[in-house]
């Protein structure tokens, strides 16, 4: 089985109960175990041995003999946490009196931001809930008080490089003109996906949306329409763009008919072929 990235794993377990060993429902150890299997590709470290047998702190306490030493370095609790670290608490703080273990998302000063299970209110309506546990996996800030330290993978994932600093791009508003390249990109994306996404695209095109004052003077919402009509309105003053809409739409099941149906019309019902504002309100019926 292919390993998951940290972020992909986090998105999959967030809001869910994970119970790897089938014992006592979704405990904090189960999240650590799932991370070992799914992201690190190693056998989970157990909680056996020592004075904390069965508790999360045993993983830290028995580091030299439980196999953790082969895959993790011990990091002092005084060091900042890193994404992908396993953070372990002792039993010396009221919030986790039986010790606790979680996966670090980020350091947060006196707290650690982490993916943690069995450390928040129970959500019994979720699949997998058992009365022996409390809350599912959630991202939460937990205090560093009572922290034993971090287990840092010896071979860890490489964080993505920070994005290059670029000039901010003004997002397109509903009342701005779509460019020919915008339409080409949208069509290429739809055409490259399986047929099921064609149906999703059709559903999106049928979605209701607001129409802003077409004069561009007030920014006032003047009515409602659907996205297919809106795309046509955005292209109303560019005949080649309308031709592109019709031509490319022929290659996508179902979309051709919709785009033909909503092609701009003059007041007498004939198709618009040039740069003509559809109506005073900007709405097409």
C-alpha positions as CSV (number, residue, x, y, z in Angstrom):
1,X,0.0,0.0,0.0
2,X,1.3,3.4,-0.9
3,X,2.2,5.6,2.0
4,X,0.2,8.8,2.6
5,X,1.6,12.3,3.0
6,X,1.1,13.9,6.4
7,X,-1.5,16.3,5.1
8,X,-3.4,13.6,3.3
9,X,-3.5,11.4,6.3
10,X,-4.6,14.3,8.5
11,X,-7.5,15.1,6.2
12,X,-8.6,11.5,6.2
13,X,-8.7,11.0,10.0
14,X,-9.9,14.4,11.0
15,X,-13.4,14.2,12.5
16,X,-13.3,10.4,12.6
17,X,-12.8,7.7,15.2
18,X,-9.8,5.5,14.5
19,X,-9.5,2.1,16.3
20,X,-6.5,0.1,15.1
21,X,-6.4,-2.6,17.8
22,X,-10.2,-2.9,18.3
23,X,-9.8,-2.3,22.0
24,X,-11.6,0.4,24.0
25,X,-12.6,2.3,21.0
26,X,-10.6,5.3,19.6
27,X,-7.9,5.9,22.1
28,X,-5.0,8.3,21.6
29,X,-2.6,5.4,20.9
30,X,-4.7,4.4,17.8
31,X,-4.0,7.7,16.1
32,X,-0.3,7.3,16.7
33,X,-0.5,3.7,15.4
34,X,-2.4,4.7,12.3
35,X,0.2,7.4,11.6
36,X,3.0,4.8,11.9
37,X,1.3,2.5,9.4
38,X,-0.1,5.0,7.0
39,X,2.6,7.7,6.8
40,X,5.8,6.2,8.2
41,X,5.3,2.7,7.0
42,X,6.4,1.1,10.2
43,X,4.9,-1.3,12.8
44,X,3.2,0.7,15.6
45,X,5.2,0.9,18.8
46,X,3.2,-0.8,21.7
47,X,2.6,0.5,25.2
48,X,3.9,-2.6,27.0
49,X,6.4,-2.7,29.9
50,X,7.5,-0.6,32.8
51,X,5.5,1.2,35.4
52,X,3.2,2.7,32.7
53,X,2.3,-0.5,31.0
54,X,-0.8,0.1,28.8
55,X,-0.5,3.9,29.0
56,X,0.8,6.2,26.2
57,X,3.8,7.3,28.3
58,X,5.1,3.7,28.2
59,X,6.2,4.4,24.6
60,X,8.5,7.1,25.8
61,X,9.5,5.3,29.0
62,X,10.4,2.1,27.2
63,X,12.1,3.8,24.2
64,X,15.3,1.8,24.5
65,X,13.6,-1.6,24.4
66,X,10.2,-1.3,22.6
67,X,11.6,-0.6,19.1
68,X,11.0,3.1,19.1
69,X,14.8,3.8,19.1
70,X,15.0,2.2,15.6
71,X,12.7,4.7,14.0
72,X,12.6,7.8,16.2
73,X,14.9,10.2,17.9
74,X,14.0,11.5,21.4
75,X,13.6,15.3,21.4
76,X,13.5,17.4,24.6
77,X,10.2,19.0,25.5
78,X,12.2,22.3,25.6
79,X,12.8,22.1,21.8
80,X,10.1,23.5,19.4
81,X,7.9,20.8,17.9
82,X,7.9,20.0,14.2
83,X,5.2,18.9,11.9
84,X,5.1,15.1,11.9
85,X,6.6,14.7,15.4
86,X,4.9,12.4,17.9
87,X,4.2,14.3,21.1
88,X,3.9,12.4,24.4
89,X,2.7,13.7,27.8
90,X,3.4,12.2,31.2
91,X,0.7,11.8,33.8
92,X,1.7,15.0,35.6
93,X,-0.9,17.4,34.3
94,X,-4.7,17.5,34.9
95,X,-5.6,17.6,31.2
96,X,-4.1,14.1,30.6
97,X,-3.8,12.4,34.0
98,X,-3.3,9.0,32.3
99,X,-0.7,10.4,29.9
100,X,-1.4,11.1,26.2
101,X,0.1,10.9,22.7
102,X,-0.7,12.9,19.5
103,X,0.7,13.9,16.1
104,X,2.2,17.4,15.8
105,X,0.8,19.8,13.2
106,X,2.8,22.8,14.3
107,X,4.5,24.3,17.3
108,X,2.4,27.0,19.0
109,X,4.6,28.4,21.8
110,X,3.4,27.2,25.1
111,X,1.0,24.9,23.3
112,X,1.3,22.3,20.5
113,X,-1.1,22.2,17.6
114,X,-1.8,18.5,16.9
115,X,-4.0,15.8,15.6
116,X,-5.4,14.2,18.7
117,X,-8.0,11.6,19.6
118,X,-9.7,10.9,23.0
119,X,-8.9,14.4,24.2
120,X,-12.1,16.3,23.5
121,X,-15.9,15.9,24.1
122,X,-17.4,12.6,22.9
123,X,-19.4,12.6,19.6
124,X,-21.5,9.5,20.0
125,X,-23.3,10.1,16.7
126,X,-20.2,9.5,14.7
127,X,-19.4,6.0,13.3
128,X,-16.9,4.0,15.5
129,X,-17.8,5.7,18.8
130,X,-17.5,3.6,21.9
131,X,-18.2,4.6,25.5
132,X,-14.7,3.7,26.5
133,X,-13.4,6.7,24.6
134,X,-14.2,10.4,24.3
135,X,-13.7,12.6,21.2
136,X,-12.6,11.6,17.6
137,X,-9.5,12.9,15.9
138,X,-9.5,16.7,15.8
139,X,-6.9,19.4,15.3
140,X,-6.5,21.1,18.7
141,X,-4.1,23.2,20.7
142,X,-2.9,21.2,23.8
143,X,-0.7,22.7,26.6
144,X,3.0,21.7,26.8
145,X,2.7,21.4,30.5
146,X,3.4,17.8,31.6
147,X,5.1,17.1,28.3
148,X,7.6,14.2,28.2
149,X,9.0,15.2,24.8
150,X,8.8,14.4,21.1
151,X,9.6,11.3,19.0
152,X,11.0,12.6,15.7
153,X,11.1,10.1,12.8
154,X,14.6,9.4,11.7
155,X,13.5,9.3,8.1
156,X,10.8,11.9,7.9
157,X,8.9,13.4,5.1
158,X,10.3,16.4,3.3
159,X,8.1,19.5,4.0
160,X,6.9,21.2,0.9
161,X,9.0,24.3,-0.1
162,X,7.3,27.5,0.9
163,X,5.5,29.1,-2.0
164,X,7.3,31.8,-4.0
165,X,6.3,35.3,-3.1
166,X,4.3,36.6,-6.0
167,X,2.3,39.7,-6.6
168,X,-1.3,39.2,-5.3
169,X,-3.8,38.4,-8.0
170,X,-7.2,40.1,-7.7
171,X,-9.8,37.4,-7.6
172,X,-12.4,37.5,-10.4
173,X,-15.8,38.9,-9.4
174,X,-19.1,37.7,-10.8
175,X,-19.4,40.8,-12.8
176,X,-16.0,40.6,-14.5
177,X,-15.4,39.3,-17.9
178,X,-14.1,35.8,-18.3
179,X,-11.2,35.6,-20.7
180,X,-10.9,33.1,-23.5
181,X,-8.1,31.4,-21.6
182,X,-10.3,31.0,-18.5
183,X,-12.9,29.2,-20.7
184,X,-10.2,27.0,-22.3
185,X,-8.8,26.0,-19.0
186,X,-12.2,25.1,-17.6
187,X,-13.1,23.0,-20.7
188,X,-9.7,21.2,-20.7
189,X,-10.3,20.3,-17.0
190,X,-13.7,18.9,-17.7
191,X,-12.7,17.0,-20.8
192,X,-9.7,15.3,-19.1
193,X,-11.8,13.8,-16.3
194,X,-14.1,10.7,-16.2
195,X,-17.7,11.0,-17.4
196,X,-19.0,11.1,-13.9
197,X,-17.5,14.6,-13.5
198,X,-19.4,15.7,-16.6
199,X,-22.6,15.2,-14.6
200,X,-21.0,17.1,-11.7
201,X,-20.1,19.9,-14.1
202,X,-23.7,20.1,-15.4
203,X,-25.0,20.3,-11.8
204,X,-22.6,23.2,-11.1
205,X,-23.7,25.0,-14.3
206,X,-27.3,24.7,-13.2
207,X,-26.5,26.2,-9.8
208,X,-28.3,29.4,-8.8
209,X,-26.2,32.5,-8.3
210,X,-26.5,36.2,-8.0
211,X,-26.1,38.6,-10.9
212,X,-24.4,41.9,-10.2
213,X,-25.4,45.2,-11.9
214,X,-24.1,44.6,-15.5
215,X,-23.3,48.3,-15.9
216,X,-20.5,47.8,-13.3
217,X,-21.5,51.1,-11.7
218,X,-23.1,50.1,-8.5
219,X,-22.0,46.6,-7.6
220,X,-25.6,46.0,-6.6
221,X,-27.1,42.6,-6.9
222,X,-29.9,43.0,-9.5
223,X,-31.3,39.5,-9.6
224,X,-30.5,35.8,-9.7
225,X,-29.6,33.5,-12.6
226,X,-27.7,30.3,-13.0
227,X,-24.0,29.8,-13.7
228,X,-24.5,28.7,-17.3
229,X,-26.4,31.9,-18.1
230,X,-23.8,33.9,-16.2
231,X,-20.9,32.4,-18.2
232,X,-22.8,33.5,-21.4
233,X,-23.4,36.9,-20.0
234,X,-19.7,37.3,-19.1
235,X,-18.9,36.5,-22.7
236,X,-21.6,38.6,-24.3
237,X,-19.3,41.1,-25.9
238,X,-16.9,38.6,-27.5
239,X,-18.4,36.7,-30.4
240,X,-15.3,34.4,-30.7
241,X,-15.7,33.4,-27.1
242,X,-19.3,32.4,-27.7
243,X,-18.2,30.4,-30.7
244,X,-15.6,28.7,-28.5
245,X,-18.2,27.9,-25.9
246,X,-20.4,26.2,-28.5
247,X,-17.5,24.3,-30.3
248,X,-15.9,22.9,-27.2
249,X,-19.2,22.1,-25.6
250,X,-19.9,19.7,-28.4
251,X,-17.2,17.4,-26.9
252,X,-18.8,17.1,-23.4
253,X,-21.9,15.0,-23.0
254,X,-24.8,17.1,-21.9
255,X,-23.0,20.4,-21.8
256,X,-23.5,21.2,-25.5
257,X,-27.3,21.3,-25.2
258,X,-27.1,23.4,-22.1
259,X,-24.8,26.0,-23.6
260,X,-26.9,26.2,-26.7
261,X,-30.1,26.6,-24.7
262,X,-28.6,29.5,-22.8
263,X,-26.9,31.3,-25.7
264,X,-27.6,35.0,-25.6
265,X,-30.6,36.2,-27.5
266,X,-31.7,39.5,-28.8
267,X,-35.1,40.9,-27.6
268,X,-36.8,39.4,-30.7
269,X,-35.4,35.9,-29.9
270,X,-32.6,35.7,-32.5
271,X,-29.1,34.6,-31.4
272,X,-26.7,37.4,-30.4
273,X,-23.6,37.5,-32.7
274,X,-21.8,40.5,-31.4
275,X,-21.2,42.6,-28.4
276,X,-24.7,43.3,-27.3
277,X,-25.8,43.7,-23.6
278,X,-28.5,41.2,-23.2
279,X,-31.0,43.4,-21.4
280,X,-31.3,46.3,-19.0
281,X,-31.2,44.0,-16.0
282,X,-28.6,41.7,-17.4
283,X,-30.8,38.7,-17.0
284,X,-31.6,36.1,-19.7
285,X,-34.8,34.2,-19.4
